[in-house]
Amino acid sequence: MHRHKWSSQRFLYGALGALAPEVVRIYKTSDLSLIHSSPYLIVVSVVFVLLGGVFADAWEDNHAIKCLYIGATFPIWLSAWAHVLSPAASK
């Protein structure tokens, strides 16, 4: 049985990768009042960054670039899984 070994380095690179699209999204809106008006938006962004780090660590690849990429693409993976698992997709 394979036993997962936690790596803070993989997590950190994955979280940084997940943070990049969030920064770009905020920069593109150029309306910082949106951030101040919605604590929910901040919480969701932080959760996505943390999950990107966890996902990169779970992937167990020790290459920094791959961990960054896995973290940055985590929302795409999540969206694809949600689409496949949704009841509307099975119709």
C-alpha positions, 0 to 999 in steps of 0.5 A: 500500500502506497503511503502519502508523504506530505511535502510543504514545498509541493503545497507552497508551489501549488498554492502560489500557482493557484494564487496567480489566476486570482491575482490576475482576475483581481487585476483585470477587474481593476475595481478593488471595491469588489474585494472590500464589499464581499468577504465571501469572495475573499474566503472563496479565493483563499479556499481555492488557493489552499485547495490548489496547494493540497491538490499539488501535494497530492499529485506527488510530483516534486518538480516546482513548475509542475506544482505551480501548473497543477495549482494554477489549473486546479479551478479548471479540474474542479469545474470539469469534475463538477460538470461530469458529476452533475445530474444535468451532464448525464442527460 
